[in-house]
Structures are given as C-alpha cells and as structure tokens.
Amino acid sequence: MSQNINLTEISKGKTYLILGFENHPSEYTQKLHKMGFVEGTPIELAPVHLSDPIVFQIRGSRIALRKKEAQQILVQES
C-alpha cells in the first residue's frame, strides 16, 4: 500500500496522484486548485535540474513551486 507523502518527497521517474492539501483551504490552496492541483490528478517531476523551485509536470504543463509551497500538497504513488 502506498504511503501519503508531500510533493517535495517524490522521486524522479514515478507518477503520483494528488490527494489534497495539508492545510485548511486558503487563498493560496484555491489558486493551486485552479492551476490543476486537483484530487486524483497525476503529477511527476519534470526533467529539470533545480532544487528550489521544484518543477512538476501536471496536465500537460510544467509548473514551478517553491519547496515551502510544495510541502502543502499531499500525494500518493500511483
């Protein structure tokens, strides 16, 4: 059974499913939701070599998030 982790802990070459957000809904989490960070959406690391921000591939787009922001997003390996 897959363990729930935050987005900063994902590994290259694996696909994960978004489970939701650690914090209660806020203006920022609503913004992330509008950008495609929706429960059940597949996400993976983009093949870009940066440590902060981290670049993700989601819904055919690449989105960069700071580690502090990515820590709020819970995922599970698919």
Kinemage of the C-alpha trace (Angstrom):
@kinemage 1
@onewidth
@group {chain A} dominant
@subgroup {mainchain}
@vectorlist {calphas} color= white
{ca met a 1} P 0.000 0.000 0.000
{ca ser a 2} L 1.351 3.416 -0.954
{ca gln a 3} L 2.165 5.942 1.719
{ca asn a 4} L 0.901 9.512 1.654
{ca ile a 5} L 3.792 11.956 1.280
{ca asn a 6} L 4.142 15.619 0.435
{ca leu a 7} L 5.135 16.775 -3.020
{ca thr a 8} L 8.744 17.575 -2.022
{ca glu a 9} L 9.389 13.860 -1.340
{ca ile a 10} L 8.525 12.439 -4.766
{ca ser a 11} L 11.068 10.541 -6.866
{ca lys a 12} L 12.093 11.044 -10.483
{ca gly a 13} L 10.558 8.652 -12.980
{ca lys a 14} L 7.477 7.877 -10.884
{ca thr a 15} L 3.934 9.155 -11.214
{ca tyr a 16} L 1.906 10.249 -8.214
{ca leu a 17} L -1.726 11.174 -7.625
{ca ile a 18} L -2.684 14.356 -5.814
{ca leu a 19} L -4.648 13.652 -2.633
{ca gly a 20} L -5.258 17.192 -1.410
{ca phe a 21} L -3.678 19.810 0.840
{ca glu a 22} L -2.255 19.580 4.361
{ca asn a 23} L -3.553 22.972 5.436
{ca his a 24} L -7.131 24.127 5.583
{ca pro a 25} L -8.378 25.792 2.416
{ca ser a 26} L -6.727 29.148 1.933
{ca glu a 27} L -6.472 31.678 -0.854
{ca tyr a 28} L -3.221 30.036 -1.945
{ca thr a 29} L -4.601 26.479 -1.994
{ca gln a 30} L -7.546 27.750 -4.041
{ca lys a 31} L -5.061 29.224 -6.518
{ca leu a 32} L -3.218 25.890 -6.740
{ca his a 33} L -6.547 24.139 -7.287
{ca lys a 34} L -7.321 26.470 -10.212
{ca met a 35} L -3.859 25.705 -11.667
{ca gly a 36} L -4.745 21.993 -11.828
{ca phe a 37} L -3.695 20.637 -8.440
{ca val a 38} L -6.938 18.695 -8.074
{ca glu a 39} L -7.516 15.465 -6.167
{ca gly a 40} L -6.789 12.428 -8.337
{ca thr a 41} L -4.666 14.308 -10.893
{ca pro a 42} L -1.396 12.603 -11.915
{ca ile a 43} L 1.802 14.572 -11.275
{ca glu a 44} L 5.517 13.885 -11.685
{ca leu a 45} L 8.858 15.672 -11.515
{ca ala a 46} L 9.801 17.467 -14.722
{ca pro a 47} L 13.224 16.605 -16.181
{ca val a 48} L 14.720 19.897 -14.978
{ca his a 49} L 17.654 20.090 -12.570
{ca leu a 50} L 16.649 22.686 -9.989
{ca ser a 51} L 16.363 22.233 -6.247
{ca asp a 52} L 14.268 25.281 -5.342
{ca pro a 53} L 11.918 25.879 -7.011
{ca ile a 54} L 10.914 22.341 -7.960
{ca val a 55} L 9.405 21.869 -11.431
{ca phe a 56} L 6.460 19.483 -11.852
{ca gln a 57} L 4.597 18.149 -14.862
{ca ile a 58} L 0.843 18.230 -14.415
{ca arg a 59} L -1.935 18.142 -17.020
{ca gly a 60} L 0.493 18.729 -19.902
{ca ser a 61} L 2.084 21.788 -18.281
{ca arg a 62} L 5.191 22.461 -16.246
{ca ile a 63} L 4.703 24.353 -13.014
{ca ala a 64} L 7.439 25.503 -10.635
{ca leu a 65} L 6.701 25.671 -6.917
{ca arg a 66} L 8.910 26.637 -4.005
{ca lys a 67} L 9.610 23.792 -1.588
{ca lys a 68} L 7.571 25.545 1.106
{ca glu a 69} L 4.566 25.619 -1.244
{ca ala a 70} L 5.025 22.029 -2.461
{ca gln a 71} L 5.130 20.724 1.122
{ca gln a 72} L 1.441 21.604 1.488
{ca ile a 73} L 0.376 19.205 -1.284
{ca leu a 74} L -0.210 15.557 -0.360
{ca val a 75} L 0.352 12.819 -2.949
{ca gln a 76} L 0.428 9.057 -3.244
{ca glu a 77} L 2.396 6.921 -5.688
{ca ser a 78} L 0.101 5.626 -8.416
